[in-house]
Amino acid sequence: MPTKPRYRNRIELLQGTLDLIILQTLQWGPRHGYGISQAIRAGSSDVLHADTGSLYPALHRLERSRWIAAEWKTSENQQRVKVYRLTAAGKKQLLSERSRWEQIVAAIGGILSHGQS
């Protein structure tokens, strides 16, 4: 069975990268897990996907680190959902992670362009 073209280029996220993306997503405002997943998909033009097997362990890890906080709320369709928000410590961590990410991107860019004219 052939795969759908839009999933052909799906990129699996590394743990540290997923943490950075979740923190960035929560900078845009509090969200429940499915909302975070949808924001990642939408923000990446449907290239990046955070499945539940990766997303929820990452959310729990970030919560234990106190970079995000969560509370139970009732959604528009009257279901209980856990809503996550970025903490002050999470905002500092996001700045640090973004700086580290920019260094990694520059380093990889340097390697990829090395020797090219």
N, C-alpha and C positions, 0 to 999 in steps of 0.2 A: 504494500500500500504506500503510495508516494506521500511524502510529507507536504504540508501546506507551505507555500513559498515564504510566508511571513515568519515562520518558525525556523527556517533553514539557517538563518544567521543569529539565532538566539545565543546570547552570551551568558555563561554561567558566572555568577558573582563570587569573588573570593570573600572570605569572612570579613576582613578589614575593610574592603571596599563596600560591602553591604552595610556595615556600621556607619560609614561616612555618608552613604546615600540615605539611610534612614534618618540620621541626624539632620541632613540638609532638608529632607522632605518635611520634617517636623518644624523646621525653621519657618516654613510657610504657614504653619498653624497646626493645632491639635487634630489628630486623626485616629480612627480605629484601624486595626490591622489591615482589613480589606481596603480601606481608604489609602493607606500607605502603599500597599501593593499596586493599586490603580494609579497613584501619583507617580510611582517609579515607572510604570509602563508608559503612561502618558508623557512624562517628562523626557523619556528616552525614545520617543516616537515608536514605541512598541518593540524596541530592541532588547531592553533589559526586563527580566521577569524575576520576581522574588517569590518563589513558591512557599507554601506554608511550612514545609519541612525546614526551610532556611530562615524564613522571616520571623516566626515566633520564637525560636531559640535566640535569635539575635535581639529581638525586643526584650526578652527576659534578661539576657546578658547586659544590655544597656541599662535596664532598670536596676539590676543589682549594682551596677557601677554608679548609679545615681545620676546618669546623664540624661535620662528621661524619667518621667513619673507617669503613673496611670491611675485612672479612676473609672469606676463603672458608671455608665449613663444609659439612658433609654434612647434608641435611635428613632428616626422618623417613622419607621414601620413597627414601632413598639417592641423592639427586641433589645435585650441588655447587651451592650457592647463595652469593651474596655477601650477607653480613649487615652492615647498617649500624647504627652506634650514634652517639649524640650525644657530642661532645667537650666539654671544659670551655669552650673558645672558643665552641662551638655553644650551650651553655647561656646564655652572656652575650649572644650574638647573638639568641637566642630572646627573652630579656627585652626587649632593645632593639626587636625587631620587634613584639612584643606591645604595647609602649607606643606605637609608631608606629601600629599597627593601631587601637588604642583612640582615638587622636587622629583618625584618618580616619573612624571610625564616628561619633564625636561631631560632627565637622564635617559629614558627610553628613546625619546626623540633624537638625542645625540647619537645613540648607538645605531638607530635605524638610518640616520642620514650620514653616518661616518663613511667616508670614502666615495660619496656621491658628488658629482660635479653639478 
